[in-house]
Amino acid sequence: MQFIFKLFIASMLCTSFFVSGQTDQIKIQKSVITKDKKKHSELVFSCSNDDGGVLIVRQFFGGLMRMPKGYYLEYYDENLNLLANTEMEMDDSGIKNIFIKDNQVNIIEYRKNKDDKTNDYYILTADPSKLQFSDKKLFSIDRKDVKKPFFVGIGFIPISNMGQIDHDPTGEVQVSTNNEFIAFNFDIKDDKNETHQIIVYNSNWEKVIDETIKEDIRDKYFQYNSFSVSDIDGSVYYLGKAYKNDSFRDKVKGEINYNYIVYKVSASGASSSVFNTENHYIQSMSILLDGDKLYTLGSYSDKDSDDYKGICYFKLNSETLNIENTTFNEFTEQFMIDKYGEKKGKRKKKKEKELPFLTYRDFIVDQNGDIYFNAEEFYITTHTSMGTNGSMRTYTVLHYDDIYACKLDSSGELQWIRTINKRQATSGGLSSYLSFSSTVVNGNMYIFLNGADDVKKLKDDRIQFKQKKVKKLNLYVIEIQPDGTFNYDIIVDDKDSKMTYKTKYGVMSEDGNSILFEGNKKKDKQVLKLTF
């Protein structure tokens, strides 16, 4: 989604300095503090121009339930001086993605057409220094044809029945890494077959692919994982998990009861290939595309899908979809010691361990073909308490715990996997300040998170980042070096800042050399830019 930000100050000044110590030097730039009309907003998109300019899109919320109300758009020069800004209100509409190409801002927007009962998709274009948009309709989808998700709201966080992206009735939109192709993925309503429609446009807004893929399986027994669009020809690669025997059981009659299926959708049609998991249980995987190289990665077990033994890697031929290389890397002793300590970790290494559900966050391939990725222990608990007057109160807590960071070489062999111990939880709307963002620069992985002053000391020279009141949180950077050793520094000390930054929603620049965070205190807002 996207949103537009209207500032009350016509221009911005910036401060910059460097943080050094155990990490490489990081340039820090802060905008001046400004005020929004709305108290709550989230940084959801940014993209950069060839001259270093940055477009920032934030969504703002209003009302007691913090419902989405619109967008703030801001365009800054490379020094975070504000050059243009505007505000877009939501009226049965939403922004799906953005990018800058040939000095033109491009916004993909959907609009709910009540008269025709369709979702209409538009491209909005503008000069970034003016942000005065013109629009062009691309296509429409009948709303009766797209699957409606079942979800409940926790605060303003939607939780779907299966947690699948394809349950978004307005579709999923991805832009290729070179901004040449824009892909739309729609989950089409069909109780008898798993059905998806894939539409791809090139950057001249010519439709190059419109293909419907069907799998002969009841929709509820197919779990969508992810999709990616090629920057070579706009082909879309789509990954899903198909259960067999009309059952969600992991094993039936002594055999694993599901297959993974990868699809390729191109201008010449659709093809697919079934994964052989080699009798390993795999809960979920993510698809990763790097030029003409195609990978899927996830965690595996030899016991059942809720246990974890290590990291699985599949390299596929992007043309034939045949598997070219497979590795199953067990968790290392160092990983288990990081998590449990010396004595307990060595015991745990000998048997699989049931962990909270893992949410995969960032996948990065460097110039050497090495793959970096990380995941977080995310789970939800429900609690009931009794008040002083005897009334019962039930509430939900979101937990963001340990981070797993991993590096595989170009052959899929594990180089290192480390645990960053962390305990964070919220029952309110504070999840933006929890969790983390990350990037990789020159072989170093950088993880950004908030934590209290007193980093907890654990046994065996381990540490754990702790939670505190939002206004008392420091912004930390953790640097994991090429050999897997790591250290940490405070980038922004809460004593020196009027803002706390929303580390869950860090947004990388196009070149990967800088990351942006939004900070706020009530209606006061500030943009933080970290450049390596």
C-alpha positions in Angstrom: 0.0 0.0 0.0 1.0 3.6 -0.4 0.1 6.8 1.3 1.0 10.5 0.9 2.4 12.8 3.5 1.6 16.4 3.7 4.0 18.4 5.9 3.4 21.8 7.5 7.0 22.8 6.8 7.8 23.8 3.3 11.4 22.6 3.3 13.6 20.3 5.4 17.0 20.5 7.0 19.0 17.4 7.8 21.6 16.5 10.3 24.2 13.8 9.6 27.0 12.0 11.5 28.7 8.7 11.6 28.5 5.9 14.1 31.5 3.7 14.4 33.0 1.1 16.8 32.5 -2.6 16.3 30.6 -2.0 13.1 31.7 -0.4 9.8 30.9 3.3 9.5 27.3 4.1 8.9 26.2 7.5 7.8 23.1 8.7 9.7 20.8 11.4 8.3 17.7 12.7 10.1 15.1 15.0 8.7 13.8 17.8 10.9 10.8 16.9 13.0 7.4 17.7 11.4 3.8 17.1 12.2 1.2 14.9 10.5 -2.5 15.6 10.6 -2.9 12.0 11.8 -1.3 10.4 14.8 -0.6 7.0 13.3 1.2 6.1 10.1 3.4 3.4 8.7 6.2 3.5 6.2 5.3 1.0 3.5 7.2 1.9 0.3 10.2 3.8 -0.9 12.1 3.9 -4.2 15.1 5.9 -5.4 15.9 7.9 -8.5 19.2 7.9 -10.5 20.2 11.2 -8.9 19.8 9.8 -5.3 16.3 11.3 -4.8 14.0 9.2 -2.7 10.2 8.8 -2.8 8.7 7.8 0.5 5.1 6.5 0.9 3.4 6.2 4.3 -0.1 5.0 5.0 -2.0 6.9 7.7 -4.7 5.5 10.0 -7.7 7.1 11.8 -10.5 6.2 14.2 -10.6 4.0 17.3 -9.8 0.9 15.3 -7.0 2.6 13.4 -8.4 1.9 10.0 -6.5 2.9 6.8 -7.5 6.4 5.7 -5.0 7.5 3.1 -1.4 8.0 2.1 1.3 10.6 2.5 3.8 11.0 -0.4 7.1 12.8 0.0 9.9 13.2 -2.4 13.4 14.1 -1.0 16.7 14.8 -2.5 19.7 12.7 -1.5 20.2 14.9 1.6 16.6 14.5 2.8 15.6 18.0 1.8 11.9 17.9 0.9 11.2 18.8 -2.7 7.5 17.8 -3.1 4.7 16.3 -1.0 1.0 15.5 -1.4 -1.8 13.6 0.3 -4.1 10.9 -1.1 -7.2 9.9 0.8 -8.6 6.4 0.4 -12.1 5.9 -1.0 -12.5 2.2 -1.7 -9.0 2.3 -3.2 -5.4 1.4 -2.3 -1.9 1.6 -3.7 -0.3 -1.8 -4.5 3.2 -0.8 -5.5 5.5 2.0 -6.7 8.7 2.5 -8.7 10.6 5.2 -10.4 11.8 4.7 -14.0 13.2 7.3 -16.4 12.5 10.0 -13.9 8.8 9.2 -13.6 7.1 8.1 -10.5 4.8 5.1 -11.2 2.0 4.1 -8.8 -0.1 1.0 -9.2 -3.5 1.6 -7.7 -6.7 -0.4 -7.4 -10.2 1.2 -7.2 -13.4 -0.5 -6.1 -16.0 0.1 -8.8 -19.3 -0.2 -7.1 -21.4 0.3 -10.2 -19.7 -2.4 -12.3 -18.9 -4.5 -9.3 -15.2 -4.8 -10.3 -11.8 -3.9 -9.0 -10.2 -1.5 -11.5 -6.4 -1.2 -11.8 -4.7 2.1 -12.8 -1.2 3.4 -13.3 -0.6 6.8 -11.9 2.5 8.8 -13.2 4.1 12.0 -12.3 7.3 14.0 -12.2 8.8 13.3 -8.8 9.6 17.0 -8.2 5.9 17.9 -8.6 3.9 14.8 -7.7 1.0 15.9 -9.9 -0.4 12.6 -11.2 -2.2 11.6 -14.3 -3.8 8.2 -14.5 -4.5 5.4 -17.0 -6.8 2.4 -16.5 -5.0 -0.9 -17.2 -7.7 -3.6 -16.6 -10.6 -4.8 -14.4 -11.4 -7.9 -12.4 -14.9 -8.9 -11.4 -15.1 -9.0 -7.7 -17.3 -12.1 -7.8 -14.4 -14.0 -9.4 -11.8 -13.3 -6.7 -11.7 -15.2 -3.4 -12.7 -13.3 -0.3 -10.4 -14.0 2.7 -11.6 -14.9 6.1 -9.7 -12.8 8.7 -10.0 -11.2 12.1 -8.5 -8.0 13.2 -6.0 -7.7 16.0 -5.8 -3.9 16.4 -5.2 -2.9 12.8 -3.3 -6.1 11.9 -5.3 -8.5 9.7 -4.9 -12.2 10.4 -6.2 -14.4 7.7 -7.5 -18.0 8.3 -4.4 -19.5 6.5 -2.0 -16.5 6.6 -1.6 -16.7 2.9 -0.9 -13.6 0.7 -3.1 -14.9 -2.1 -6.2 -14.3 0.1 -5.9 -10.6 -0.6 -9.0 -10.0 -2.9 -7.3 -7.0 -4.5 -4.4 -9.1 -5.6 -0.6 -9.2 -5.1 1.6 -6.9 -7.2 5.4 -7.3 -7.7 7.8 -5.2 -9.8 10.9 -6.8 -11.3 14.3 -5.7 -9.9 15.0 -3.7 -13.0 11.6 -2.1 -13.0 10.9 -3.5 -16.5 7.9 -5.8 -15.6 4.9 -5.5 -13.3 3.2 -8.7 -12.3 -0.3 -9.2 -10.8 -1.4 -12.4 -9.0 -5.1 -13.0 -8.3 -6.5 -16.0 -6.3 -9.6 -16.9 -8.4 -12.7 -18.3 -6.7 -13.0 -22.0 -7.6 -13.9 -24.6 -5.0 -13.0 -27.5 -7.1 -9.6 -26.4 -8.4 -6.8 -24.2 -7.1 -6.9 -21.4 -9.6 -4.8 -18.3 -10.1 -4.7 -15.6 -12.7 -1.3 -14.0 -13.6 -1.2 -10.7 -15.5 2.1 -9.0 -16.5 2.8 -5.6 -18.1 6.0 -4.2 -19.3 7.2 -0.7 -18.4 5.5 0.7 -21.5 2.2 -0.6 -20.0 1.7 -3.2 -22.7 0.2 -6.5 -21.5 2.7 -9.3 -22.1 1.2 -12.1 -20.1 -2.4 -13.0 -19.1 -2.6 -16.6 -18.0 -4.8 -18.7 -15.7 -3.2 -21.6 -14.0 -5.3 -24.5 -12.5 -4.3 -27.4 -10.3 -6.6 -30.4 -10.0 -6.9 -30.1 -6.2 -9.6 -28.6 -3.9 -8.6 -25.0 -3.2 -8.4 -25.5 0.6 -5.8 -28.3 0.2 -3.4 -26.0 -1.7 -1.2 -23.5 0.3 0.3 -20.7 -1.7 3.9 -19.9 -0.7 5.3 -17.1 -2.9 5.9 -15.8 -6.4 8.5 -13.8 -8.2 8.8 -12.0 -11.5 11.8 -12.3 -13.8 13.7 -9.1 -14.9 14.7 -10.8 -18.1 11.4 -11.5 -19.8 8.6 -10.9 -17.2 8.1 -14.7 -16.6 6.4 -15.4 -13.2 7.5 -18.3 -11.0 4.9 -19.4 -8.5 5.3 -21.9 -5.6 2.7 -23.8 -3.6 2.2 -26.8 -1.3 -0.4 -29.3 -2.4 -1.8 -31.8 0.2 -3.0 -35.2 -1.0 -5.8 -37.6 0.1 -8.1 -34.7 1.0 -6.2 -34.4 4.3 -3.9 -31.9 6.0 -2.1 -34.8 7.8 1.7 -34.7 7.3 1.9 -38.5 6.7 -0.6 -40.9 5.2 0.1 -44.7 5.0 3.7 -44.1 5.8 4.4 -41.5 3.2 4.6 -37.7 3.3 1.2 -36.4 2.3 2.1 -33.3 0.2 4.1 -32.2 -2.7 5.6 -28.8 -3.6 4.7 -27.5 -7.0 6.6 -24.7 -8.9 5.0 -23.1 -11.9 6.4 -21.0 -14.6 4.0 -18.6 -16.4 5.4 -16.9 -19.5 4.2 -15.4 -22.8 4.2 -18.9 -24.3 2.0 -20.4 -21.6 2.3 -22.2 -18.2 4.3 -25.2 -17.1 4.9 -26.9 -13.7 7.1 -29.3 -11.9 6.5 -31.3 -8.7 9.1 -31.2 -5.9 10.6 -34.4 -4.3 11.3 -33.5 -0.7 13.4 -36.7 -0.3 11.2 -37.8 2.7 11.9 -34.6 4.7 9.1 -32.6 6.1 9.0 -29.0 4.9 6.5 -26.6 6.5 6.9 -23.9 3.9 9.4 -22.4 1.4 10.1 -19.1 -0.3 10.9 -18.7 -4.0 14.0 -16.7 -4.8 14.9 -15.4 -8.3 18.3 -13.9 -9.2 18.6 -13.2 -12.9 18.2 -16.6 -14.6 18.9 -18.5 -11.3 15.9 -19.9 -9.5 15.9 -21.2 -5.9 13.5 -22.2 -3.1 14.5 -22.2 0.5 12.9 -23.1 3.8 13.3 -25.2 7.0 13.0 -29.0 7.2 12.5 -31.8 9.7 12.7 -35.6 9.7 9.9 -35.8 12.4 7.0 -33.7 11.3 6.4 -30.2 9.8 6.3 -28.5 13.2 9.8 -29.5 14.2 13.0 -28.1 12.7 16.2 -29.8 12.0 17.8 -27.5 9.5 17.7 -25.5 6.3 16.7 -26.9 2.9 17.8 -25.5 -0.5 16.7 -26.4 -4.0 18.2 -24.9 -7.1 16.1 -25.3 -10.2 16.6 -24.7 -13.9 14.6 -21.6 -14.7 13.6 -22.9 -18.1 12.8 -26.6 -17.5 12.0 -26.3 -13.7 14.1 -29.5 -13.2 16.0 -29.6 -9.9 19.7 -29.1 -10.4 20.9 -29.2 -6.8 19.5 -30.0 -3.4 21.0 -29.6 0.0 19.6 -30.3 3.5 21.8 -28.5 6.1 21.4 -29.4 9.7 21.5 -26.7 12.3 25.0 -26.2 13.5 26.2 -26.7 17.1 27.0 -23.0 17.2 23.4 -22.2 16.3 22.1 -24.4 19.1 24.6 -23.0 21.6 23.6 -19.4 20.6 20.0 -20.3 21.5 20.3 -22.6 24.5 23.8 -22.2 25.9 26.8 -24.6 25.8 25.5 -27.6 27.7 21.9 -27.5 26.8 22.6 -26.6 23.1 24.8 -29.6 22.6 22.0 -31.9 23.9 19.4 -30.1 21.7 21.7 -30.6 18.6 21.1 -34.4 18.9 17.3 -34.1 18.5 14.9 -32.0 16.6 13.3 -29.1 18.4 9.8 -27.8 18.1 10.0 -24.0 17.7 7.5 -21.3 17.5 6.3 -20.6 13.9 9.0 -19.0 11.8 8.3 -16.0 9.7 10.9 -15.5 6.9 11.8 -11.9 6.3 14.6 -11.0 4.0 16.3 -13.0 1.1 19.4 -11.5 -0.5 21.8 -12.9 -3.2 25.2 -11.2 -3.5 27.5 -10.8 -6.5 29.1 -14.1 -5.7 25.9 -16.0 -5.7 25.9 -16.5 -1.9 22.5 -16.4 -0.3 21.6 -14.6 2.9 18.3 -14.9 4.7 16.7 -14.5 8.1 13.6 -15.5 10.0 11.9 -14.6 13.2 10.0 -16.6 15.8 6.5 -15.1 15.5 3.5 -16.5 17.3 0.2 -15.4 18.9 -1.1 -16.2 22.3 -4.5 -15.5 23.9 -5.0 -14.8 27.5 -8.0 -14.3 29.8 -7.9 -12.3 33.1 -10.4 -11.4 35.8 -10.9 -7.8 36.7 -11.5 -6.5 40.3 -15.2 -6.4 39.6 -15.3 -10.0 38.5 -15.5 -9.3 34.8 -13.5 -11.4 32.4 -11.2 -9.9 29.8 -9.7 -11.8 26.9 -6.8 -10.3 25.0 -4.2 -11.4 22.3 -0.5 -10.9 22.5 1.8 -10.8 19.4 5.3 -12.3 20.1 8.4 -11.4 18.2 11.2 -13.5 19.6 14.6 -14.9 18.4 16.0 -14.0 15.0 17.7 -16.7 12.9 20.3 -15.4 10.4 21.8 -17.7 7.7 24.3 -17.7 4.9 24.5 -20.4 2.2 27.2 -20.4 -0.5 26.4 -20.6 -4.2 26.2 -24.4 -4.0 23.7 -24.3 -1.2 26.2 -25.4 1.5 25.7 -23.8 4.9 28.4 -21.3 5.8 26.9 -20.1 9.1 23.6 -19.8 11.0 23.4 -17.7 14.1 20.7 -17.0 16.7 20.1 -13.4 17.9 18.2 -13.8 21.2 15.3 -11.4 21.6 12.1 -11.2 23.6 9.4 -8.7 22.4 5.7 -8.8 22.7 2.7 -6.4 22.5 -1.1 -6.6 23.0 -1.6 -3.2 21.5 -0.6 -1.4 18.4 3.2 -1.3 19.1 4.3 -4.1 16.7 5.8 -1.5 14.3 8.5 -0.8 16.9 9.2 -4.5 17.4 10.6 -7.1 15.0 13.5 -6.0 12.8 14.8 -5.1 9.3 18.0 -6.2 7.6 20.3 -5.8 4.6 23.6 -7.2 3.4 26.5 -4.9 2.3 30.0 -6.2 1.2 29.4 -9.6 2.8 28.2 -8.2 6.1 24.6 -8.7 7.3 23.2 -5.8 9.2 20.1 -6.3 11.4 18.3 -3.3 12.9 16.2 -3.6 16.0 15.0 -1.7 19.1 16.0 -2.7 22.6 16.4 -1.5 26.1 19.7 0.0 27.5 20.5 -3.1 29.6 21.1 -5.9 27.1 20.6 -9.0 29.2 23.6 -11.2 29.8 22.9 -14.9 29.4 25.1 -17.9 30.2 28.1 -18.8 28.1 28.8 -15.3 26.9 25.4 -14.9 25.2 23.1 -11.8 25.2 19.4 -11.1 24.8 17.8 -7.9 23.6 15.0 -6.8 26.0 11.9 -4.8 25.6 11.0 -1.5 27.4 8.6 1.4 27.0 8.6 2.6 23.4 10.1 6.0 24.3 12.9 4.3 26.1 14.1 2.0 23.3 17.5 2.4 21.6 18.0 1.6 17.9 20.7 -1.1 17.6 22.6 -2.5 14.6 23.9 -6.0 14.7 26.7 -6.8 12.3 27.3 -10.4 11.3 30.6 -10.6 9.5 31.5 -12.9 6.6 32.8 -15.6 9.0 29.6 -15.6 11.1 31.0 -13.7 14.1 28.8 -10.8 15.2 28.8 -7.7 17.3 26.4 -4.8 18.0 26.3 -1.1 18.6 23.7 1.5 19.5 23.0 3.7 16.4 20.5 6.0 18.1 20.4 6.3 21.9 16.9 7.1 23.3 18.5 9.8 25.5 19.7 11.7 22.4 16.5 11.3 20.3 13.0 12.5 20.5 11.9 9.7 18.2 11.6 5.9 18.4 12.0 4.3 15.0 9.7 1.6 13.5 12.2 -1.1 12.8 9.6 -3.6 11.5 9.1 -1.4 8.5 12.5 -0.5 7.3 12.6 0.1 3.5 15.7 -0.5 1.4 16.9 1.9 -1.3 17.1 0.5 -4.9 20.9 0.1 -4.7 20.7 -1.6 -1.3 23.2 0.8 0.2 20.7 2.6 2.5 17.7 1.9 4.6 14.9 4.2 5.7 12.9 4.2 9.0 10.0 6.3 10.1 10.1 7.6 13.6 7.3 9.2 15.5 6.0 10.6 18.8 2.3 11.2 18.7 1.9 13.5 15.6 5.6 14.4 15.4 7.3 12.6 12.5 10.9 12.2 11.4 12.6 10.2 8.6 15.9 8.4 9.4 18.3 7.3 6.6 21.2 5.0 7.3 23.8 4.8 4.5 26.7 2.3 4.4 
